[in-house]
Amino acid sequence: MLVNVMRLYNANFSPNALRVRAVAHELGVELEIVEVDIRAGDNRAAEFLARNPNAKVPVLEDGNFVLWESRAICAYLAGIRPEAGPYPDGLKARTLVDQWAWWQAIHLGPAMQKLSFELFLKEKFGMGDPDPTVVEAERKATDQFLAVLETGLDNRDWIAGTLSLADFYLATTFMYRDQAGISLDEFPRIAGWIGRLEARDSWQKAVAPLLALFA
């Protein structure tokens, strides 16, 4: 009997694709990686737009089932391996994971990613110098939200108590912190937490293609 291999349409520099790769490795779910060259416009091709009309990665293809949005993909993968526990069944436990997932998506993620873009990616992709006004605004917002995360990690190793999807969502926000010079010196709990997450074999495997881009 033929078994469908799930395909992940991926771009290695994307934090959204990174979180899916990391969760898949953590769960032991095999994915066939299909690279999408964003700079060459592969994401604008009709074939890709038929999978995701938003022209963005990642996209998961499981047989005839196609799914986009990285958090939805991660939840789907977690549903395939529910025994692993990164998306718990209990109402309060799952809602706590969702709380931090949405907070990352709406608050910390945009601020820190815009700051990383200005301080690192903009120059790397030949898009000009950092905009001081944007840097000032996003640094202020980043510091504000990092303080919230620091408080949330008080007396716990993982943001929802045990390792969950929320930790992987949050971790991708930090993927360019070193290159952008974003210091965690004032946030020792965050520094300890991200160190634990990044030491995991699943993260090391997922981030390897990104590190190869910097080499």
C-alpha positions in Angstrom: 0.0 0.0 0.0 1.3 3.4 -0.9 1.8 5.9 1.9 1.6 9.6 1.3 4.7 11.5 2.3 3.7 15.0 3.5 5.4 17.8 1.7 6.4 21.1 3.2 6.9 24.0 0.8 9.7 25.9 2.6 12.1 28.8 2.6 15.0 28.4 5.0 15.2 32.1 6.0 11.5 32.1 7.0 10.8 32.0 10.8 7.3 30.6 9.9 8.9 27.7 8.0 11.5 27.1 10.7 8.8 26.6 13.4 7.1 23.9 11.3 10.4 22.1 10.6 11.3 22.2 14.3 7.9 20.9 15.4 8.0 18.1 12.8 11.5 17.1 14.1 10.3 17.2 17.7 7.3 15.0 16.9 9.2 12.6 14.6 7.0 13.4 11.7 8.7 13.0 8.3 8.3 15.8 5.8 9.6 16.0 2.2 11.0 19.5 1.9 10.3 21.4 -1.3 12.3 24.6 -1.5 10.5 27.8 -2.7 12.8 30.5 -4.0 11.0 33.6 -2.9 13.6 36.0 -4.4 13.1 34.3 -7.8 9.4 34.6 -7.5 8.5 30.9 -7.2 5.8 31.8 -4.7 4.1 33.9 -7.3 3.9 31.1 -9.9 0.4 29.8 -10.7 1.2 26.4 -9.4 2.2 27.7 -6.0 -0.7 30.1 -5.8 -3.1 27.2 -6.3 -1.7 25.9 -3.0 -1.6 29.2 -1.1 -3.2 32.3 -2.7 -1.3 34.4 -0.1 2.0 33.6 -1.9 3.7 32.7 1.3 5.5 29.8 2.9 5.1 27.4 4.6 2.5 25.2 2.9 1.8 21.6 4.0 0.6 19.1 1.5 -0.7 15.8 2.9 -2.1 13.9 -0.1 -5.0 16.0 -1.4 -5.2 18.0 1.8 -3.4 21.4 1.6 -2.9 23.6 4.6 -1.2 27.0 5.0 -0.4 29.2 8.1 2.4 27.8 10.2 0.5 27.6 13.5 -2.3 25.7 11.8 0.3 23.4 10.3 2.0 22.8 13.6 -1.3 22.0 15.3 -2.1 19.5 12.5 1.2 17.8 13.0 0.7 17.7 16.7 -2.7 16.1 16.1 -0.9 13.3 14.2 1.3 12.6 17.2 -0.9 13.6 20.1 1.0 11.3 22.5 4.0 13.7 22.3 2.0 16.3 24.1 3.1 19.6 22.6 -0.6 20.7 22.2 -2.3 19.3 25.2 -6.0 18.2 25.3 -6.9 19.7 28.6 -9.0 22.9 28.2 -6.9 25.2 30.5 -3.6 23.7 29.3 -4.4 24.1 25.6 -5.9 27.6 26.1 -2.6 28.7 27.8 -0.6 27.4 24.8 -3.0 29.4 22.5 -2.6 32.5 24.7 1.1 32.6 24.2 0.8 31.6 20.5 -1.5 34.5 19.7 0.6 36.9 21.8 3.7 35.9 19.8 1.8 36.4 16.6 0.3 39.8 17.4 2.8 41.4 19.8 6.3 40.1 20.3 6.7 38.6 16.9 6.0 41.6 14.7 8.1 44.0 16.9 11.1 41.8 17.1 11.0 40.7 13.5 10.8 44.3 12.3 13.7 45.2 14.5 15.7 42.2 13.2 14.9 43.2 9.6 16.1 46.7 10.1 19.3 45.7 11.9 20.3 42.7 9.9 18.1 41.4 7.0 17.8 44.8 5.3 21.5 45.0 4.7 21.9 41.3 4.0 19.3 41.5 1.2 20.7 44.8 -0.2 17.6 46.8 0.8 19.3 49.9 2.2 20.3 51.2 5.6 18.3 50.8 8.8 15.6 53.4 9.3 16.4 55.0 12.7 12.8 55.9 13.4 11.6 52.3 12.8 14.5 51.0 14.9 13.7 53.2 17.8 10.0 52.4 17.8 10.5 48.6 17.4 13.3 48.4 20.0 10.9 50.1 22.5 8.1 47.7 21.6 10.5 44.7 21.7 11.8 45.6 25.2 8.2 46.0 26.4 7.2 42.6 25.2 10.4 40.9 26.3 9.6 42.1 29.8 6.2 40.3 29.6 7.9 37.1 28.5 10.5 37.3 31.2 7.7 37.5 33.8 5.8 34.7 32.1 8.8 32.4 32.6 9.1 33.0 36.3 9.5 29.6 38.1 9.1 27.6 34.9 11.3 26.1 32.2 8.7 26.4 29.5 6.2 29.1 28.8 3.1 26.9 29.3 4.6 24.8 32.1 5.7 21.9 29.8 7.3 22.0 26.4 4.6 23.0 23.9 4.0 24.5 20.5 4.1 27.9 22.1 7.8 27.5 22.9 8.6 26.8 19.3 6.4 29.7 18.1 8.2 32.1 20.4 11.6 30.7 19.7 11.4 31.6 16.0 11.1 35.2 17.0 14.6 35.1 18.3 16.3 33.4 15.3 18.1 36.6 14.2 18.8 38.1 17.6 22.6 37.6 17.5 23.0 38.9 13.9 20.8 41.9 14.8 22.6 42.5 18.1 19.5 42.2 20.3 20.8 41.5 23.8 19.1 39.3 26.4 21.4 40.5 29.2 18.5 42.1 31.0 16.3 39.0 30.6 18.0 36.1 32.2 14.9 33.8 32.3 14.5 34.3 28.5 18.1 33.6 27.9 17.9 30.4 29.9 14.7 29.3 28.1 15.9 30.0 24.6 19.1 28.2 25.4 17.2 25.1 26.5 15.0 25.2 23.4 17.9 25.8 21.0 19.9 22.9 22.5 17.2 20.4 21.6 18.0 18.0 18.8 14.8 19.0 16.9 15.8 22.7 16.8 19.3 21.9 15.8 18.1 19.8 12.9 15.5 22.5 11.9 17.9 25.4 12.0 20.8 23.7 10.2 19.7 24.9 6.7 19.4 28.4 8.0 22.9 28.4 9.5 24.2 27.1 6.2 22.9 30.3 4.5 25.1 32.3 6.9 28.2 30.2 6.5 
